Amino acid sequence: MEKNITVILGDGIGPEVTRQAVKILEAIASHYHYHFHFRYALMGADAIDKTGSPLPDETIEACLNSDAILFGAIGHPKYDNDPAAKVRPEQGLLKLRKSLQLFANIRPVTHYPSLQHLSPLKAALLEGVDMVIYRELTGGIYFGEKTISEDGQQASDNCVYSISEIERIAHLAFQAARNRRKKVTLVDKANVLETSRLWRKAVKAIGEQYPDVTLDFLFVDNAAMQLILNPRQFDVVLTENMFGDILSDEASVLAGSLGLLPSASVGNGGALFEPIHGSYHDAAGKDIANPLGAILSAAMLLDHFGAHEAASKVRMAVQWTLENGFVTKDIDPVNFYFTSTIGELIADVVQDKIPLELHAENIRLRKSTII
C-alpha cells in the first residue's frame, strides 16, 4: 500500500497530538510494509498569522491531491474572544469541507470500562454503550444565507436542505448500520421545522431500501435527554448539521474524556480525520494533551484505506494503554504520562515491541521501555 497523506497540525494542542498520530502511522507503515508520504500544510490561526488566510490555496491543492487528510485542531483565544473579527480560523475548516465536498461527519462513541468513573453517568447506564453519529456537514443553518440589519438590531441565519443532500448521508448511515446492530435513529425537529419534515420524508424513503435495518425517530430535545437516560439504546444516529454538532459533543462525556473521541469527515472529494476536541491553548506546549482522539482518528484513516487489521491493532493498543493506566493528565491528574510518552508506548505496542501481559511494578514511570 502506498498513500499520500496531508497533515494539518493546526493550532494549540493540534500539533502535539497530531504528531503522535503520525508517529503511530509511521509505526504501522514499518510493521505492515506500507508506504505513507506525509505533506504538511497550514490552516487556522497559524495560517492567518503566516499568510493572512485561514485556508491558503496551497493547502486546498495539497488536500485535493491527497488520499486522506490528518487534521489537528484550529482556534485561538484572540479570535474566540473577538466576535467582530472578520477573518477567523473556523472559516478555513468550513471552506475546506466545501472544497472537498466532505458532507458526512462520522463520530463513534465507545465506552471504556476502565474510565467509567470519569463519566457523570452511573456505571449501569454506560454498560454496552457503542454508537456512531452521522452528522450532515455541508448544509443547514451553518451554510445558509446570513443577514444582519443596518442598525444591528436584527439578524437571521437561513437553514436550507435538499433531498439529494439528505439522501447521500442517509445511505452511508444505513450501510453502516448493516455492519453494526442494524438500527438507525433519525434525530430532527419535525414537529416545528420544515427542513426536518423534509429529512423525515427522505430518510423514510431511503429506509425502504434497507428492510433489514430498523428506523426510528426522535425529536432533538428528546434525543438530548435520551443520550443521558439510556445511551445504549443508540446504534447509528443520523442527523442534520447543527443538531449533530451539539449531540456529538454531548455524547463525548460518555467516554469519560473529550480527548478520547475520533472522527472522520468523508464525501465526494476526499476524507479528513481529526479528534473532536478543540485547540485547548491552555495546554499547548506542555506535553500533557491527550493524543488518543488523534490516534484513534488515524485508526479510522487506516480503515478508510482498507487496512482493517492495522486499524484494529491501533485500537487494541489504545485499549491496552487505558487498561494499564498509561493515561494523560485529563484522565489522571496525579499519576499521568506525557503526550509523547503515550505516543511512544502505542507505537511500540503496534510493532509488537512490548509484551501485552505486564505488571505495573515492572514499568518505569514515563518511559516506554519495559524493564
ChimeraX attribute file (.defattr): number of C-alpha atoms within 10 A of each C-alpha:
attribute: neighborCount
match mode: 1-to-1
recipient: residues
	/A:1	11
	/A:2	12
	/A:3	13
	/A:4	17
	/A:5	22
	/A:6	22
	/A:7	27
	/A:8	24
	/A:9	24
	/A:10	24
	/A:11	25
	/A:12	25
	/A:13	27
	/A:14	28
	/A:15	20
	/A:16	24
	/A:17	29
	/A:18	28
	/A:19	21
	/A:20	25
	/A:21	28
	/A:22	21
	/A:23	18
	/A:24	26
	/A:25	25
	/A:26	19
	/A:27	20
	/A:28	24
	/A:29	17
	/A:30	14
	/A:31	14
	/A:32	15
	/A:33	12
	/A:34	16
	/A:35	15
	/A:36	18
	/A:37	14
	/A:38	16
	/A:39	15
	/A:40	14
	/A:41	21
	/A:42	24
	/A:43	31
	/A:44	26
	/A:45	28
	/A:46	21
	/A:47	21
	/A:48	18
	/A:49	11
	/A:50	12
	/A:51	13
	/A:52	12
	/A:53	20
	/A:54	26
	/A:55	25
	/A:56	18
	/A:57	11
	/A:58	11
	/A:59	21
	/A:60	18
	/A:61	12
	/A:62	17
	/A:63	28
	/A:64	18
	/A:65	14
	/A:66	19
	/A:67	20
	/A:68	23
	/A:69	27
	/A:70	26
	/A:71	26
	/A:72	31
	/A:73	29
	/A:74	28
	/A:75	22
	/A:76	20
	/A:77	13
	/A:78	11
	/A:79	16
	/A:80	13
	/A:81	9
	/A:82	10
	/A:83	9
	/A:84	9
	/A:85	10
	/A:86	8
	/A:87	15
	/A:88	22
	/A:89	24
	/A:90	20
	/A:91	15
	/A:92	23
	/A:93	17
	/A:94	16
	/A:95	15
	/A:96	20
	/A:97	21
	/A:98	17
	/A:99	16
	/A:100	19
	/A:101	18
	/A:102	22
	/A:103	25
	/A:104	28
	/A:105	23
	/A:106	26
	/A:107	27
	/A:108	20
	/A:109	22
	/A:110	19
	/A:111	20
	/A:112	20
	/A:113	16
	/A:114	13
	/A:115	17
	/A:116	20
	/A:117	14
	/A:118	16
	/A:119	16
	/A:120	12
	/A:121	16
	/A:122	12
	/A:123	13
	/A:124	9
	/A:125	16
	/A:126	22
	/A:127	14
	/A:128	14
	/A:129	18
	/A:130	21
	/A:131	22
	/A:132	23
	/A:133	26
	/A:134	29
	/A:135	26
	/A:136	26
	/A:137	28
	/A:138	23
	/A:139	19
	/A:140	21
	/A:141	17
	/A:142	16
	/A:143	17
	/A:144	15
	/A:145	12
	/A:146	12
	/A:147	12
	/A:148	11
	/A:149	9
	/A:150	8
	/A:151	6
	/A:152	8
	/A:153	7
	/A:154	9
	/A:155	10
	/A:156	12
	/A:157	14
	/A:158	12
	/A:159	18
	/A:160	14
	/A:161	19
	/A:162	13
	/A:163	13
	/A:164	10
	/A:165	19
	/A:166	23
	/A:167	16
	/A:168	15
	/A:169	24
	/A:170	26
	/A:171	16
	/A:172	15
	/A:173	25
	/A:174	27
	/A:175	16
	/A:176	18
	/A:177	22
	/A:178	16
	/A:179	8
	/A:180	15
	/A:181	15
	/A:182	18
	/A:183	21
	/A:184	28
	/A:185	21
	/A:186	26
	/A:187	25
	/A:188	26
	/A:189	20
	/A:190	18
	/A:191	9
	/A:192	10
	/A:193	12
	/A:194	14
	/A:195	19
	/A:196	20
	/A:197	15
	/A:198	17
	/A:199	26
	/A:200	19
	/A:201	14
	/A:202	18
	/A:203	22
	/A:204	16
	/A:205	12
	/A:206	17
	/A:207	18
	/A:208	12
	/A:209	11
	/A:210	16
	/A:211	10
	/A:212	13
	/A:213	18
	/A:214	16
	/A:215	18
	/A:216	13
	/A:217	17
	/A:218	16
	/A:219	15
	/A:220	19
	/A:221	13
	/A:222	12
	/A:223	22
	/A:224	19
	/A:225	11
	/A:226	15
	/A:227	18
	/A:228	18
	/A:229	14
	/A:230	14
	/A:231	22
	/A:232	17
	/A:233	15
	/A:234	19
	/A:235	22
	/A:236	28
	/A:237	28
	/A:238	28
	/A:239	26
	/A:240	26
	/A:241	22
	/A:242	16
	/A:243	20
	/A:244	24
	/A:245	16
	/A:246	12
	/A:247	20
	/A:248	23
	/A:249	15
	/A:250	14
	/A:251	23
	/A:252	23
	/A:253	19
	/A:254	26
	/A:255	24
	/A:256	24
	/A:257	18
	/A:258	21
	/A:259	22
	/A:260	25
	/A:261	28
	/A:262	25
	/A:263	26
	/A:264	25
	/A:265	23
	/A:266	23
	/A:267	19
	/A:268	11
	/A:269	18
	/A:270	19
	/A:271	25
	/A:272	27
	/A:273	27
	/A:274	28
	/A:275	28
	/A:276	22
	/A:277	23
	/A:278	17
	/A:279	21
	/A:280	17
	/A:281	16
	/A:282	11
	/A:283	13
	/A:284	16
	/A:285	13
	/A:286	12
	/A:287	18
	/A:288	22
	/A:289	25
	/A:290	29
	/A:291	30
	/A:292	30
	/A:293	25
	/A:294	32
	/A:295	31
	/A:296	25
	/A:297	30
	/A:298	31
	/A:299	27
	/A:300	26
	/A:301	26
	/A:302	20
	/A:303	15
	/A:304	17
	/A:305	15
	/A:306	12
	/A:307	17
	/A:308	15
	/A:309	12
	/A:310	19
	/A:311	24
	/A:312	17
	/A:313	17
	/A:314	26
	/A:315	19
	/A:316	14
	/A:317	21
	/A:318	24
	/A:319	17
	/A:320	17
	/A:321	17
	/A:322	17
	/A:323	14
	/A:324	14
	/A:325	16
	/A:326	24
	/A:327	24
	/A:328	25
	/A:329	16
	/A:330	16
	/A:331	21
	/A:332	13
	/A:333	11
	/A:334	9
	/A:335	13
	/A:336	18
	/A:337	23
	/A:338	20
	/A:339	22
	/A:340	21
	/A:341	20
	/A:342	24
	/A:343	24
	/A:344	18
	/A:345	23
	/A:346	31
	/A:347	26
	/A:348	19
	/A:349	23
	/A:350	25
	/A:351	18
	/A:352	12
	/A:353	14
	/A:354	16
	/A:355	9
	/A:356	12
	/A:357	8
	/A:358	11
	/A:359	9
	/A:360	12
	/A:361	8
	/A:362	10
	/A:363	13
	/A:364	11
	/A:365	15
	/A:366	15
	/A:367	14
	/A:368	21
	/A:369	14
	/A:370	15
	/A:371	8
